[in-house]
Amino acid sequence: MNAKSEIVAQIERLDERDLAELLPLIRQFADRRHPARKPGFLSGLREIQIEAPEDFSTNFDREVIGECGDR
C-alpha cells in the first residue's frame, strides 16, 4: 500500500469531529510545502490605473513642466 492509500484509509476511520481537528494541520502542512504563488510583476502592472487627459502621452513633456495648465 502506498502512502496516499494508507493516509486515505486512516482518514476514513475518523469521525467528523476528528476530521475537523485534523483539517487545520493538513492545511498548515500543505501551505508550508506548497506556498501560494505571489502575483507576478506583470500582474501588478495590470492593476495600475492612471487618471490623465486623453492627450497625456502626446503632451507628456509639456504636462511634466506644467505648460498645459490646470485641467
Distance bins in CASP14 RR format, pairs under 12 A and 6 or more apart:
PFRMAT RR
TARGET T0000
AUTHOR 0000-0000-0000
RMODE 2
METHOD distances of the structure
MODEL  1
1 7 0 0 0 0 1 0 0 0 0 0 0
1 8 0 0 0 0 1 0 0 0 0 0 0
1 9 1 0 0 1 0 0 0 0 0 0 0
1 10 0 0 0 0 0 1 0 0 0 0 0
2 8 0 0 0 0 1 0 0 0 0 0 0
2 9 0 0 0 0 0 1 0 0 0 0 0
3 9 0 0 0 0 0 1 0 0 0 0 0
3 10 0 0 0 0 0 1 0 0 0 0 0
4 10 0 0 0 0 0 1 0 0 0 0 0
4 11 0 0 0 0 0 1 0 0 0 0 0
5 11 0 0 0 0 0 1 0 0 0 0 0
5 12 0 0 0 0 0 1 0 0 0 0 0
6 12 0 0 0 0 0 1 0 0 0 0 0
6 13 0 0 0 0 0 1 0 0 0 0 0
7 13 0 0 0 0 0 1 0 0 0 0 0
7 14 0 0 0 0 0 1 0 0 0 0 0
7 22 0 0 0 0 0 1 0 0 0 0 0
7 26 0 0 0 0 1 0 0 0 0 0 0
7 29 0 0 0 0 0 1 0 0 0 0 0
8 14 0 0 0 0 0 1 0 0 0 0 0
10 18 0 0 0 0 0 1 0 0 0 0 0
10 19 0 0 0 0 0 1 0 0 0 0 0
10 22 0 0 0 0 1 0 0 0 0 0 0
11 18 0 0 0 0 1 0 0 0 0 0 0
11 19 1 0 0 1 0 0 0 0 0 0 0
11 22 1 0 0 1 0 0 0 0 0 0 0
11 23 0 0 0 0 0 1 0 0 0 0 0
11 25 0 0 0 0 0 1 0 0 0 0 0
11 26 0 0 0 0 1 0 0 0 0 0 0
12 18 0 0 0 0 0 1 0 0 0 0 0
12 19 0 0 0 0 1 0 0 0 0 0 0
13 19 0 0 0 0 0 1 0 0 0 0 0
13 22 0 0 0 0 0 1 0 0 0 0 0
14 20 0 0 0 0 1 0 0 0 0 0 0
14 21 0 0 0 0 1 0 0 0 0 0 0
14 22 1 0 0 1 0 0 0 0 0 0 0
14 23 0 0 0 0 0 1 0 0 0 0 0
14 26 0 0 0 0 0 1 0 0 0 0 0
15 21 0 0 0 0 0 1 0 0 0 0 0
15 22 0 0 0 0 0 1 0 0 0 0 0
16 22 0 0 0 0 0 1 0 0 0 0 0
16 23 0 0 0 0 0 1 0 0 0 0 0
17 23 0 0 0 0 0 1 0 0 0 0 0
18 25 0 0 0 0 0 1 0 0 0 0 0
19 25 0 0 0 0 0 1 0 0 0 0 0
19 26 0 0 0 0 1 0 0 0 0 0 0
20 26 0 0 0 0 0 1 0 0 0 0 0
20 27 0 0 0 0 0 1 0 0 0 0 0
22 28 0 0 0 0 0 1 0 0 0 0 0
22 29 0 0 0 0 0 1 0 0 0 0 0
23 29 0 0 0 0 0 1 0 0 0 0 0
23 30 0 0 0 0 0 1 0 0 0 0 0
24 30 0 0 0 0 0 1 0 0 0 0 0
24 31 0 0 0 0 0 1 0 0 0 0 0
25 31 0 0 0 0 0 1 0 0 0 0 0
25 32 0 0 0 0 0 1 0 0 0 0 0
26 32 0 0 0 0 0 1 0 0 0 0 0
26 33 0 0 0 0 0 1 0 0 0 0 0
27 33 0 0 0 0 0 1 0 0 0 0 0
27 34 0 0 0 0 0 1 0 0 0 0 0
27 36 0 0 0 0 0 1 0 0 0 0 0
28 34 0 0 0 0 0 1 0 0 0 0 0
28 35 0 0 0 0 0 1 0 0 0 0 0
29 35 0 0 0 0 0 1 0 0 0 0 0
30 36 0 0 0 0 0 1 0 0 0 0 0
37 43 0 0 0 0 0 1 0 0 0 0 0
38 44 0 0 0 0 0 1 0 0 0 0 0
39 45 0 0 0 0 0 1 0 0 0 0 0
39 46 0 0 0 0 1 0 0 0 0 0 0
39 47 0 0 0 0 1 0 0 0 0 0 0
40 46 0 0 0 0 1 0 0 0 0 0 0
40 47 0 0 0 0 0 1 0 0 0 0 0
41 47 0 0 0 0 0 1 0 0 0 0 0
41 48 0 0 0 0 0 1 0 0 0 0 0
42 48 0 0 0 0 0 1 0 0 0 0 0
50 56 1 0 0 1 0 0 0 0 0 0 0
50 57 0 0 0 0 1 0 0 0 0 0 0
50 60 0 0 0 0 0 1 0 0 0 0 0
50 63 0 0 0 0 0 1 0 0 0 0 0
51 71 0 0 0 0 0 1 0 0 0 0 0
52 58 0 0 0 0 0 1 0 0 0 0 0
52 59 0 0 0 0 1 0 0 0 0 0 0
52 60 0 0 0 0 1 0 0 0 0 0 0
52 63 1 0 0 1 0 0 0 0 0 0 0
52 64 0 0 0 0 0 1 0 0 0 0 0
52 68 0 0 0 0 0 1 0 0 0 0 0
52 71 0 0 0 0 1 0 0 0 0 0 0
53 59 1 0 0 1 0 0 0 0 0 0 0
53 60 0 0 0 0 0 1 0 0 0 0 0
53 62 0 0 0 0 0 1 0 0 0 0 0
53 63 1 0 0 1 0 0 0 0 0 0 0
53 68 1 0 0 1 0 0 0 0 0 0 0
53 69 0 0 0 0 0 1 0 0 0 0 0
53 70 0 0 0 0 0 1 0 0 0 0 0
53 71 1 0 1 0 0 0 0 0 0 0 0
54 63 0 0 0 0 0 1 0 0 0 0 0
54 68 0 0 0 0 0 1 0 0 0 0 0
54 71 0 0 0 0 0 1 0 0 0 0 0
55 62 0 0 0 0 1 0 0 0 0 0 0
55 63 0 0 0 0 1 0 0 0 0 0 0
55 68 0 0 0 0 1 0 0 0 0 0 0
55 71 0 0 0 0 0 1 0 0 0 0 0
56 62 0 0 0 0 1 0 0 0 0 0 0
56 63 1 0 0 1 0 0 0 0 0 0 0
56 64 0 0 0 0 0 1 0 0 0 0 0
56 68 0 0 0 0 1 0 0 0 0 0 0
56 71 0 0 0 0 1 0 0 0 0 0 0
57 63 0 0 0 0 1 0 0 0 0 0 0
57 64 0 0 0 0 0 1 0 0 0 0 0
58 68 0 0 0 0 0 1 0 0 0 0 0
59 65 0 0 0 0 0 1 0 0 0 0 0
59 66 0 0 0 0 1 0 0 0 0 0 0
59 67 0 0 0 0 1 0 0 0 0 0 0
59 68 1 0 1 0 0 0 0 0 0 0 0
59 69 0 0 0 0 0 1 0 0 0 0 0
59 71 0 0 0 0 0 1 0 0 0 0 0
60 66 0 0 0 0 0 1 0 0 0 0 0
60 67 0 0 0 0 0 1 0 0 0 0 0
60 68 0 0 0 0 1 0 0 0 0 0 0
61 67 0 0 0 0 1 0 0 0 0 0 0
61 68 0 0 0 0 1 0 0 0 0 0 0
62 68 1 0 1 0 0 0 0 0 0 0 0
62 69 0 0 0 0 1 0 0 0 0 0 0
62 71 0 0 0 0 0 1 0 0 0 0 0
63 69 0 0 0 0 1 0 0 0 0 0 0
63 70 0 0 0 0 0 1 0 0 0 0 0
63 71 0 0 0 0 1 0 0 0 0 0 0
END
